[in-house]
Amino acid sequence: MTMPLCKIEPQNVTISEISSFHIGGETVELSDQPRLMMRVAGEGMAREVDLNGSYVTGQLYANHVKLAAPHHDDPVMFWHGGAMTGVTWETTPDGRPGWQWLFLQAGYDVIVTDAVERGRASWSPYPQIYDTGPVFRTKEEAWSMYRVGARSEFDARIPFDGQRFPVSAFDALAAQLVPRWTTHDDMTLDAYQAALEKVGPVHLVAHSQGGWFALNMVKRVPHLVKSVVVIEPAGAPQLTAEDVARMGDIPHLFMWGDFINEVPSWKKYRSATDQYREVLTAAGKSSCEMDLPLMGIRGNSHVPMMDNNSADIAAMIVGWMAQNQVAAK
């Protein structure tokens, strides 16, 4: 399979507005909580901190960058993966421009989100509001699940042969990891829907767990999604004939990196996603797969937006999006 490379040339970007917002969620009232005497700033005097009252929970955060003269009518919205935040898209761990900047250079307004209970979206007390505590990701798990190398080779930092992730920056990637909960799918989908209703329609670019959310959102609010790019989604929902009919013909792009057969979990995620795509194909819907190794592009990890060819991968997606926008006219 050959896809055109729509090279994103370095150029000046003129920004007209940068804004941010929180959206989604609800207010929850807590009572019978402790009142604490504590210092809350440096060497200041202790004061009472009353934990009784109202809390906002279930909201997400979004940062919206608008160009002075965008080349496209609809923005790109980025959704990150599990244990991650919108930092995924901002700058690579070794300091190269991230996809936020590259898609601005390609003429799109860009929206970067932090999902419910991640990053600047904040999270809520547990077990008072969240019914469980968070799960944390170790460096060792990240090394293996992001397919940088075999877990047994983590201590020696020996990557897979031909690895494109900048291994010297792995600790910088690990510093981005945040706590996550595994029981908040419904509230996360609700918040993402609220964000799409505020700014949509959008071109949705989503990674890993965010890809799973994105494919579910296509079922929910297809009128708010112009196209969807899922980069190594962590599974996919099952589609009914009614789902497929409601979705219309939203262009789908599925992207996969290298070394998937080295990690059993990724073979399962890929299988579930392949089933989703097979339903689309059988119904005559528009979908494309970029299996990078099959295209002769070897060595990409689970985080191609951070790999040493991240700009080329972004350009491939921009080229695919341009093709679909021309076809839609």
BAPA-921690 format. One record per residue: z negated, x negated, y of N, C-alpha, C in turn; residue in three letters; residue number from 0. Coordinates in steps of 0.001 Angstrom, whole numbers, plus 500000, padded with zeros to 6 digits. Layout:
BEGIN
n.Z n.X n.Y ca.Z ca.X ca.Y c.Z c.X c.Y residu num
Z X Y Z X Y Z X Y ALA NUM $
...
END
This chain:
BEGIN
n.Z n.X n.Y ca.Z ca.X ca.Y c.Z c.X c.Y residu num
500000 499154 498803 500000 500000 500000 500000 499120 501246 MET 0 $
500859 499433 502203 500919 498665 503442 500655 499586 504622 THR 1 $
499729 499174 505470 499432 499938 506674 499765 499080 507883 MET 2 $
500279 499691 508956 500602 498916 510146 499343 498374 510806 PRO 3 $
499440 497146 511321 498337 496566 512060 498586 496799 513538 LEU 4 $
497804 497692 514120 497939 498006 515541 497003 497068 516289 CYS 5 $
497479 495875 516601 496602 494832 517132 495954 495297 518427 LYS 6 $
494632 495114 518509 493881 495472 519699 493822 494242 520590 ILE 7 $
494655 494220 521607 494751 493050 522461 493544 492972 523396 GLU 8 $
493002 491758 523614 491943 491601 524617 492455 492056 525981 PRO 9 $
491679 492865 526647 492086 493369 527950 490862 493821 528722 GLN 10 $
491048 493943 530011 489969 494464 530828 489750 495934 530514 ASN 11 $
488502 496343 530448 488141 497734 530217 487410 498235 531451 VAL 12 $
487931 499294 532049 487297 499875 533221 486533 501121 532805 THR 13 $
485230 501059 532944 484352 502144 532499 483998 503022 533690 ILE 14 $
484126 504315 533515 483799 505236 534599 482370 505758 534507 SER 15 $
481814 505782 533286 480477 506371 533136 479852 505923 531818 GLU 16 $
478563 505621 531857 477766 505410 530653 476587 506364 530726 ILE 17 $
476460 507198 529710 475355 508159 529691 474762 508211 528295 SER 18 $
473620 508821 528172 473003 508997 526860 472274 510329 526835 SER 19 $
472044 510813 525629 471325 512079 525490 470677 512160 524115 PHE 20 $
469631 512971 524034 469039 513374 522768 469392 514838 522542 HIS 21 $
469627 515190 521300 470022 516563 521013 469575 516937 519609 ILE 22 $
469375 518244 519407 468924 518742 518116 467408 518748 518042 GLY 23 $
466902 519195 516919 465465 519172 516693 464749 520397 517197 GLY 24 $
463437 520330 517129 462577 521437 517516 461231 520888 517952 GLU 25 $
460409 521765 518543 459056 521395 518938 458071 521880 517880 THR 26 $
457185 520981 517474 456161 521306 516475 454793 521074 517105 VAL 27 $
453899 522024 516926 452543 521945 517490 451572 521463 516426 GLU 28 $
450771 520456 516768 449729 519959 515865 448345 520221 516456 LEU 29 $
447441 520611 515602 446044 520803 516005 445147 520129 514968 SER 30 $
443858 520089 515259 442879 519460 514356 443193 517982 514112 ASP 31 $
443809 517344 515099 444086 515916 515016 442962 515132 515705 GLN 32 $
442789 513876 515380 441685 513109 515982 441914 512825 517463 PRO 33 $
440820 512611 518156 440852 512073 519522 440324 510650 519430 ARG 34 $
441119 509712 519901 440808 508299 519712 440484 507644 521047 LEU 35 $
439507 506744 521051 439265 505895 522207 439917 504548 521912 MET 36 $
440876 504180 522754 441599 502944 522464 442235 502366 523713 MET 37 $
442448 501049 523702 443228 500389 524747 444690 500581 524440 ARG 38 $
445463 501021 525394 446886 501252 525155 447771 500271 525911 VAL 39 $
447193 499418 526755 447993 498450 527509 447174 497190 527742 ALA 40 $
447616 496108 527126 447050 494796 527391 445537 494764 527355 GLY 41 $
444956 494249 528437 443505 494136 528548 442895 495309 529309 GLU 42 $
443654 496402 529439 443141 497561 530155 441943 498191 529455 GLY 43 $
441267 499059 530166 440097 499726 529604 440522 500770 528584 MET 44 $
439674 500984 527603 439952 502015 526596 439945 503388 527248 ALA 45 $
440793 504258 526748 440815 505641 527205 441025 506552 526009 ARG 46 $
440810 507842 526231 440992 508781 525134 442485 509050 524907 GLU 47 $
442896 509012 523646 444240 509415 523245 444090 510627 522340 VAL 48 $
444560 511768 522818 444416 513039 522106 445714 513330 521358 ASP 49 $
445661 513347 520046 446851 513548 519228 447180 515016 518991 LEU 50 $
446417 515919 519574 446717 517344 519463 447749 517735 520511 ASN 51 $
448691 518604 520124 449685 519055 521083 451068 519176 520482 GLY 52 $
452078 519085 521338 453460 519389 520947 454263 518107 520748 SER 53 $
455064 518094 519702 455920 516963 519371 457353 517463 519182 TYR 54 $
458330 516681 519678 459735 516968 519394 460102 516231 518112 VAL 55 $
460755 516924 517183 461127 516312 515918 462523 516772 515509 THR 56 $
463261 515905 514822 464578 516273 514310 465723 516029 515271 GLY 57 $
465503 515267 516335 466546 515007 517329 467297 513731 516981 GLN 58 $
468544 513614 517484 469264 512346 517396 469533 511828 518797 LEU 59 $
469944 510558 518863 470262 509898 520126 471741 509562 520149 TYR 60 $
472353 509685 521317 473761 509311 521463 473970 508571 522780 ALA 61 $
474799 507543 522732 475217 506791 523911 476711 507002 524083 ASN 62 $
477118 507485 525253 478510 507887 525499 479098 506997 526597 HIS 63 $
480130 506243 526240 480826 505384 527204 482201 505991 527476 VAL 64 $
482462 506280 528761 483728 506892 529157 484563 505901 529952 LYS 65 $
485849 505834 529617 486786 504978 530328 487274 505660 531601 LEU 66 $
487652 504837 532572 488236 505389 533794 489584 506037 533499 ALA 67 $
490335 505465 532555 491661 506008 532211 491860 505931 530695 ALA 68 $
491199 506800 529937 491370 506758 528475 492809 507055 528088 PRO 69 $
493256 506461 526976 494615 506686 526489 494691 507879 525543 HIS 70 $
493534 508404 525158 493483 509471 524156 492586 510600 524650 HIS 71 $
492942 511814 524263 492204 512980 524748 490802 513092 524155 ASP 72 $
490633 512665 522916 489374 512899 522203 488661 511582 521936 ASP 73 $
487333 511573 522067 486579 510333 521851 486435 510001 520374 PRO 74 $
486018 508759 520126 485583 508336 518799 484065 508409 518766 VAL 75 $
483521 509041 517724 482075 509082 517527 481743 508295 516259 MET 76 $
480773 507379 516389 480375 506518 515279 479049 506980 514687 PHE 77 $
479003 507076 513333 477778 507384 512598 477471 506213 511674 TRP 78 $
476245 505731 511714 475830 504559 510947 475330 504942 509554 HIS 79 $
474959 503928 508778 474500 504135 507415 472990 504135 507273 GLY 80 $
472528 504190 506019 471107 504254 505718 470375 502983 506137 GLY 81 $
469135 503161 506632 468286 502047 507090 468895 501312 508287 ALA 82 $
469892 501940 508937 470571 501298 510057 470563 502217 511271 MET 83 $
471063 501715 512388 471151 502465 513637 472529 502234 514256 THR 84 $
472713 502730 515460 473975 502535 516158 474289 501086 516478 GLY 85 $
473310 500190 516325 473566 498761 516515 474712 498296 515614 VAL 86 $
474880 498970 514472 475986 498672 513551 477297 498453 514292 THR 87 $
477532 499262 515331 478845 499300 515979 478902 498490 517271 TRP 88 $
477766 497970 517736 477722 497414 519086 478164 495955 519159 GLU 89 $
477603 495115 518308 477927 493690 518280 477709 493201 516861 THR 90 $
478533 492294 516385 478321 491772 515033 477073 490881 515014 THR 91 $
476451 490690 513851 475241 489864 513789 475450 488425 514262 PRO 92 $
476693 487928 514219 476948 486572 514712 477535 486568 516120 ASP 93 $
477464 487722 516811 477750 487743 518242 479169 488050 518665 GLY 94 $
480041 488467 517733 481398 488861 518120 481418 490309 518615 ARG 95 $
482474 490720 519319 482525 492114 519793 482482 493092 518620 PRO 96 $
481700 494139 518788 481620 495181 517775 482704 496233 517973 GLY 97 $
482724 497193 517067 483765 498216 517125 483615 499130 518340 TRP 98 $
482426 499263 518881 482293 500029 520116 483234 499466 521175 GLN 99 $
483205 498158 521360 484049 497509 522368 485523 497546 521969 TRP 100 $
485795 497295 520687 487193 497242 520255 487873 498605 520394 LEU 101 $
487150 499685 520127 487759 501010 520277 487874 501403 521751 PHE 102 $
486991 500895 522601 487192 501060 524044 488460 500328 524473 LEU 103 $
488670 499119 523961 489891 498383 524293 491136 499105 523796 GLN 104 $
490981 499869 522716 492122 500630 522186 492348 501929 522948 ALA 105 $
491537 502192 523973 491787 503336 524845 491008 504593 524519 GLY 106 $
489982 504486 523671 489168 505654 523330 487838 505623 524075 TYR 107 $
487399 506774 524601 485992 506930 524930 485209 506828 523624 ASP 108 $
483981 506293 523689 483233 505992 522473 481809 506539 522570 VAL 109 $
481372 507166 521489 480009 507675 521381 479357 507018 520173 ILE 110 $
478254 506317 520394 477491 505674 519323 476184 506430 519157 VAL 111 $
475840 506785 517929 474650 507587 517675 473603 506819 516871 THR 112 $
472340 507194 517102 471227 506866 516212 470817 508182 515567 ASP 113 $
470880 508255 514245 470604 509511 513544 469129 509896 513641 ALA 114 $
468830 511090 513204 467453 511575 513145 466569 510530 512465 VAL 115 $
465404 510271 513037 464394 509293 512596 464886 507858 512513 GLU 116 $
465926 507528 513259 466400 506144 513315 466429 505669 514768 ARG 117 $
466062 504429 514989 466245 503799 516287 465717 504610 517449 GLY 118 $
466568 504813 518444 466147 505480 519675 466007 506990 519510 ARG 119 $
466389 507532 518357 466125 508949 518101 464633 509197 517920 ALA 120 $
463891 508151 517514 462452 508205 517265 462149 508940 515962 SER 121 $
460888 508925 515567 460491 509651 514369 459147 510296 514599 TRP 122 $
458645 511007 513623 457502 511901 513807 456340 511504 512904 SER 123 $
455113 511960 513264 453951 511626 512432 454112 512150 511003 PRO 124 $
453590 511401 510082 453562 511846 508686 452154 511589 508147 TYR 125 $
451611 512445 507340 452234 513636 506720 452117 514901 507565 PRO 126 $
451732 514771 508841 451529 515968 509660 452829 516726 509917 GLN 127 $
453927 516013 510189 455223 516672 510434 456200 516307 509328 ILE 128 $
456523 515028 509160 457280 514622 507984 456342 514700 506776 TYR 129 $
456848 515206 505665 455963 515396 504519 455817 514154 503656 ASP 130 $
456584 513122 503938 456473 511861 503201 456529 510704 504186 THR 131 $
456165 509530 503700 456294 508325 504496 457682 507742 504389 GLY 132 $
457964 506713 505191 459307 506122 505202 459531 505172 504035 PRO 133 $
460805 504903 503792 461238 503881 502850 461770 502713 503687 VAL 134 $
461426 501505 503279 461878 500324 503998 462834 499526 503112 PHE 135 $
463785 498855 503723 464764 498058 502976 464419 496577 503090 ARG 136 $
464301 495922 501952 464029 494491 501935 465316 493696 502174 THR 137 $
465144 492433 502509 466302 491552 502618 467049 491469 501288 LYS 138 $
466265 491383 500209 466884 491247 498897 467751 492457 498565 GLU 139 $
467235 493677 498862 468028 494870 498584 469278 494899 499458 GLU 140 $
469126 494533 500731 470282 494519 501625 471333 493522 501135 ALA 141 $
470901 492355 500703 471830 491330 500205 472679 491888 499061 TRP 142 $
472011 492626 498151 472710 493167 496990 473515 494412 497334 SER 143 $
472889 495405 498013 473557 496672 498287 474706 496524 499281 MET 144 $
474604 495555 500179 475717 495306 501108 476752 494373 500487 TYR 145 $
476499 493987 499231 477422 493201 498424 477791 491867 499090 ARG 146 $
476753 491234 499663 476942 489880 500181 476961 488897 499019 VAL 147 $
476086 489144 498036 476034 488308 496843 475150 488957 495803 GLY 148 $
475042 488344 494648 474171 488860 493589 472721 488728 494017 ALA 149 $
471915 489708 493643 470506 489656 494033 469837 488388 493515 ARG 150 $
470238 487949 492331 469646 486748 491739 469958 485491 492549 SER 151 $
470951 485571 493432 471343 484418 494239 470826 484503 495668 GLU 152 $
469936 485484 495928 469472 485661 497313 468694 484454 497806 PHE 153 $
467746 483960 497011 466901 482857 497483 467738 481644 497870 ASP 154 $
468781 481389 497103 469656 480251 497401 470731 480603 498423 ALA 155 $
470807 481880 498781 471814 482377 499731 473232 481981 499289 ARG 156 $
473513 482211 498013 474855 481941 497495 475628 483260 497489 ILE 157 $
476647 483415 498325 477390 484670 498400 478441 484768 497299 PRO 158 $
479004 485966 497182 480164 486123 496301 481304 485237 496799 PHE 159 $
482122 484794 495864 483286 483957 496200 484197 484667 497204 ASP 160 $
484529 483996 498284 485437 484571 499272 484783 485547 500218 GLY 161 $
483449 485614 500204 482713 486575 501035 483082 486441 502513 GLN 162 $
483368 487574 503164 483758 487570 504571 482591 487850 505522 ARG 163 $
481470 488343 504996 480318 488516 505889 479813 487131 506300 PHE 164 $
479501 486917 507594 479007 485609 508046 477589 485375 507541 PRO 165 $
477479 484694 506407 476202 484577 505707 475130 483915 506571 VAL 166 $
475520 483025 507448 474528 482367 508313 473857 483363 509252 SER 167 $
474455 484551 509428 473889 485581 510308 473202 486691 509515 ALA 168 $
472947 486462 508221 472361 487530 507419 470991 487944 507940 PHE 169 $
470161 487000 508367 468837 487361 508871 468938 488224 510128 ASP 170 $
469972 488000 510934 470189 488839 512119 470537 490266 511706 ALA 171 $
471285 490409 510610 471551 491745 510079 470266 492380 509573 LEU 172 $
469473 491617 508827 468225 492159 508285 467270 492597 509388 ALA 173 $
467329 491941 510546 466464 492318 511666 466802 493698 512221 ALA 174 $
468018 494187 511935 468433 495510 512421 467870 496652 511583 GLN 175 $
467398 496364 510379 467042 497420 509442 465798 498167 509910 LEU 176 $
465809 499471 509743 464726 500321 510240 464212 501216 509110 VAL 177 $
463008 501784 509265 462530 502736 508259 463421 503961 508192 PRO 178 $
463474 504569 507032 464275 505783 506852 463531 506712 505907 ARG 179 $
463893 507973 505969 463345 508977 505065 464478 509490 504176 TRP 180 $
464129 509951 502990 465149 510387 502032 465178 511903 501870 THR 181 $
464428 512612 502710 464294 514071 502544 464749 514838 503781 THR 182 $
465545 514214 504635 465863 514823 505926 467344 515147 506100 HIS 183 $
468040 515364 505004 469483 515624 505112 469782 516839 505967 ASP 184 $
469050 517930 505751 469362 519169 506465 469141 519020 507963 ASP 185 $
468016 518416 508369 467767 518276 509804 468747 517288 510432 MET 186 $
469178 516300 509665 470157 515343 510188 471508 516018 510387 THR 187 $
471932 516802 509417 473196 517536 509559 473128 518495 510740 LEU 188 $
471989 519157 510921 471848 520077 512057 471980 519336 513384 ASP 189 $
471362 518150 513480 471434 517385 514723 472845 516858 514969 ALA 190 $
473497 516374 513917 474881 515921 514073 475780 517077 514516 TYR 191 $
475560 518252 513949 476366 519402 514360 476144 519709 515833 GLN 192 $
474889 519648 516281 474596 519910 517696 475306 518894 518589 ALA 193 $
475359 517630 518151 476054 516604 518939 477544 516894 519010 ALA 194 $
478142 517292 517895 479568 517617 517897 479846 518831 518774 LEU 195 $
478967 519806 518742 479165 520990 519583 479068 520646 521061 GLU 196 $
478302 519615 521396 478162 519203 522795 479396 518461 523292 LYS 197 $
479983 517555 522451 481049 516682 522944 482372 516854 522220 VAL 198 $
482380 517607 521112 483577 517678 520266 484736 518378 520942 GLY 199 $
485920 518288 520295 486198 517593 519033 486268 516083 519205 PRO 200 $
486042 515367 518077 486029 513914 518093 486799 513375 516896 VAL 201 $
487148 512096 516993 487562 511322 515828 486280 510712 515258 HIS 202 $
485936 511059 514061 484656 510680 513480 484835 509449 512592 LEU 203 $
484102 508377 512920 484129 507153 512125 482716 506932 511598 VAL 204 $
482555 506942 510275 481215 506949 509693 481123 505953 508550 ALA 205 $
479934 505397 508381 479716 504326 507407 478617 504708 506424 HIS 206 $
478852 504475 505150 477837 504552 504101 477169 505931 504079 SER 207 $
475848 506005 504269 475189 507314 504297 475810 508206 505366 GLN 208 $
476182 507614 506502 476845 508388 507545 478147 508989 507068 GLY 209 $
478833 508315 506127 480054 508868 505552 479779 510119 504747 GLY 210 $
478674 510121 504023 478286 511327 503281 478032 512482 504245 TRP 211 $
477319 512198 505336 477085 513231 506346 478409 513711 506947 PHE 212 $
479319 512777 507219 480585 513134 507857 481410 514059 506970 ALA 213 $
481477 513768 505672 482262 514615 504773 481629 515996 504628 LEU 214 $
480314 516071 504719 479663 517378 504739 479947 518114 506051 ASN 215 $
480017 517371 507148 480251 518003 508443 481667 518550 508553 MET 216 $
482615 517899 507899 483990 518413 507873 484010 519815 507268 VAL 217 $
483171 520030 506270 483063 521363 505674 482437 522356 506641 LYS 218 $
481457 521899 507411 480683 522797 508288 481452 523232 509530 ARG 219 $
481969 522235 510258 482571 522519 511579 483932 521818 511687 VAL 220 $
484893 522202 510876 486179 521494 510879 486875 521532 512233 PRO 221 $
486625 522541 513048 487283 522638 514350 486798 521575 515332 HIS 222 $
485706 520872 514995 485164 519850 515886 485501 518427 515434 LEU 223 $
486316 518296 514385 486677 516986 513848 488200 516856 513869 VAL 224 $
488708 515940 514710 490153 515716 514785 490646 514883 513610 LYS 225 $
489862 513889 513235 490151 513072 512054 488837 512469 511607 SER 226 $
488788 512034 510354 487546 511448 509835 487872 510174 509073 VAL 227 $
487166 509107 509432 487286 507816 508766 485944 507537 508104 VAL 228 $
485937 507437 506780 484687 507161 506076 484791 505786 505427 VAL 229 $
483925 504893 505857 483933 503517 505388 482859 503383 504316 ILE 230 $
483304 503246 503076 482396 503126 501940 481307 504196 501966 GLU 231 $
481690 505475 501917 480682 506542 501953 479770 506482 500731 PRO 232 $
478495 506812 500949 477520 506827 499859 477609 508172 499144 ALA 233 $
478757 508414 498531 478998 509668 497835 479694 510683 498715 GLY 234 $
479943 511847 498141 480659 512912 498843 480247 514250 498257 ALA 235 $
480322 515321 499051 479992 516646 498525 481095 517156 497603 PRO 236 $
480755 518122 496789 481774 518792 495989 482480 519819 496861 GLN 237 $
483776 519933 496689 484583 520855 497488 484999 522057 496647 LEU 238 $
484831 523235 497223 485359 524450 496610 486714 524763 497230 THR 239 $
487439 525680 496631 488727 526102 497191 488523 526688 498585 ALA 240 $
487413 527376 498776 487120 527959 500094 486868 526859 501119 GLU 241 $
486145 525808 500721 485922 524674 501624 487249 524072 502080 ASP 242 $
488122 523829 501122 489401 523179 501422 490237 524051 502355 VAL 243 $
490210 525345 502141 490977 526246 502994 490442 526228 504426 ALA 244 $
489115 526208 504584 488500 526210 505917 488772 524919 506670 ARG 245 $
488885 523819 505927 489035 522514 506559 490400 522325 507206 MET 246 $
491367 523163 506868 492696 522949 507412 493263 521642 506892 GLY 247 $
493849 520846 507796 494455 519582 507351 493929 518427 508194 ASP 248 $
492608 518302 508245 491994 517195 508974 492366 515888 508277 ILE 249 $
493002 514948 508973 493344 513677 508321 492080 512919 507900 PRO 250 $
492060 512474 506662 490958 511693 506104 491434 510282 505808 HIS 251 $
490617 509293 506169 490842 507915 505742 489607 507427 505006 LEU 252 $
489815 506917 503795 488743 506347 502981 488969 504839 502895 PHE 253 $
487936 504059 503200 488076 502601 503177 487044 501986 502237 MET 254 $
487516 501009 501419 486644 500325 500463 486846 498826 500558 TRP 255 $
485728 498098 500479 485769 496647 500475 485794 496075 499063 GLY 256 $
485325 494864 498947 485420 494103 497701 484085 494134 496939 ASP 257 $
484095 493625 495728 482912 493381 494898 482207 494657 494438 PHE 258 $
482886 495802 494493 482236 497060 494126 481807 497053 492665 ILE 259 $
482586 496448 491806 482230 496424 490385 481007 495565 490101 ASN 260 $
480557 494801 491087 479372 493962 490898 478069 494744 491077 GLU 261 $
478135 495947 491639 476920 496715 491942 477080 498113 491374 VAL 262 $
476359 498462 490299 476544 499762 489643 476420 500957 490581 PRO 263 $
475506 500922 491539 475342 502055 492460 476626 502342 493206 SER 264 $
477355 501274 493566 478573 501494 494335 479700 502068 493489 TRP 265 $
479705 501768 492218 480695 502395 491342 480465 503905 491279 LYS 266 $
479194 504334 491275 478877 505769 491242 479269 506441 492555 LYS 267 $
478935 505811 493692 479309 506383 494987 480826 506514 495103 TYR 268 $
481519 505500 494643 482983 505521 494721 483557 506634 493850 ARG 269 $
482982 506824 492667 483470 507863 491765 483332 509245 492398 SER 270 $
482186 509517 493017 481974 510822 493653 482956 511023 494803 ALA 271 $
483218 509965 495557 484150 510064 496681 485577 510241 496188 THR 272 $
485919 509567 495106 487259 509725 494528 487500 511178 494104 ASP 273 $
486465 511835 493578 486601 513239 493176 486887 514120 494389 GLN 274 $
486210 513848 495494 486446 514585 496746 487904 514416 497166 TYR 275 $
488372 513170 497139 489740 512910 497583 490757 513548 496646 ARG 276 $
490466 513556 495359 491377 514175 494399 491554 515666 494677 GLU 277 $
490478 516332 495091 490586 517752 495440 491489 517922 496654 VAL 278 $
491318 517058 497659 492190 517120 498842 493651 516925 498453 LEU 279 $
493901 515909 497645 495272 515586 497248 495905 516739 496473 THR 280 $
495131 517316 495548 495651 518432 494747 496010 519630 495621 ALA 281 $
495296 519775 496746 495558 520886 497657 496628 520544 498688 ALA 282 $
497202 519344 498594 498254 518948 499525 497744 518566 500900 GLY 283 $
496462 518182 501002 495882 517822 502290 496142 516356 502616 LYS 284 $
496011 516052 503902 496303 514709 504385 495124 513772 504130 SER 285 $
495348 512762 503302 494312 511760 503091 494971 510422 502787 SER 286 $
494263 509371 503126 494762 508012 502927 493605 507162 502430 CYS 287 $
493904 506227 501561 492884 505300 501096 493315 503882 501413 GLU 288 $
492412 503136 502024 492604 501699 502217 491620 500997 501295 MET 289 $
492097 500642 500111 491330 499814 499189 491703 498382 499541 ASP 290 $
490855 497718 500303 491244 496441 500890 491656 495394 499854 LEU 291 $
490908 495231 498737 491381 494249 497747 492760 494574 497178 PRO 292 $
493019 495880 496943 494330 496248 496428 495437 495997 497450 LEU 293 $
495049 495969 498722 496011 495676 499782 496163 494172 500002 MET 294 $
495459 493388 499182 495540 491934 499318 494549 491360 500301 GLY 295 $
493602 492188 500771 492578 491735 501724 491278 491601 500941 ILE 296 $
490958 490401 500527 489829 490165 499649 488607 489711 500441 ARG 297 $
487424 489977 499857 486193 489380 500368 485359 490242 501284 GLY 298 $
485790 491468 501593 484993 492287 502506 483759 492843 501826 ASN 299 $
482669 492857 502566 481379 493353 502090 481291 494864 502329 SER 300 $
480090 495400 502169 479843 496808 502474 479860 497074 503978 HIS 301 $
479812 496037 504794 479773 496226 506253 480996 495543 506889 VAL 302 $
482193 496085 506682 483398 495424 507200 483429 495347 508716 PRO 303 $
482671 496220 509391 482625 496133 510851 481848 494907 511333 MET 304 $
481255 494161 510397 480537 492931 510725 481181 491699 510100 MET 305 $
482153 491898 509204 482765 490781 508495 483628 489937 509441 ASP 306 $
484061 488771 508957 484791 487859 509856 486189 488346 510203 ASN 307 $
486662 489402 509526 487942 490021 509882 487740 491415 510466 ASN 308 $
486566 491642 511070 486225 492986 511557 487227 493499 512590 SER 309 $
487759 492626 513437 488728 493066 514450 490023 493541 513787 ALA 310 $
490444 492861 512723 491648 493289 512007 491430 494634 511311 ASP 311 $
490241 494836 510741 489942 496111 510082 489940 497235 511109 ILE 312 $
489338 496982 512272 489354 497985 513344 490785 498319 513735 ALA 313 $
491648 497291 513829 493041 497515 514222 493780 498362 513192 ALA 314 $
493460 498190 511919 494078 499014 510879 493694 500476 511053 MET 315 $
492438 500719 511390 491985 502100 511594 492640 502690 512842 ILE 316 $
492706 501910 513909 493363 502379 515134 494821 502719 514851 VAL 317 $
495495 501888 514047 496884 502175 513698 497028 503463 512918 GLY 318 $
496113 503677 511970 496138 504931 511189 495891 506132 512093 TRP 319 $
494938 506023 513001 494655 507116 513926 495861 507404 514808 MET 320 $
496537 506355 515259 497730 506561 516099 498822 507279 515334 ALA 321 $
499031 506919 514086 500034 507595 513244 499734 509080 513145 GLN 322 $
498482 509413 512923 498120 510811 512738 498185 511612 514025 ASN 323 $
497914 510961 515157 498036 511669 516428 499500 511958 516738 GLN 324 $
500389 511014 516400 501829 511256 516602 502295 512386 515679 VAL 325 $
501838 512371 514439 502255 513390 513478 501779 514772 513875 ALA 326 $
500638 514836 514596 500083 516125 514970 500826 516756 516136 ALA 327 $
501641 515968 516848 502334 516501 518038 503612 517220 517672 LYS 328 $
END
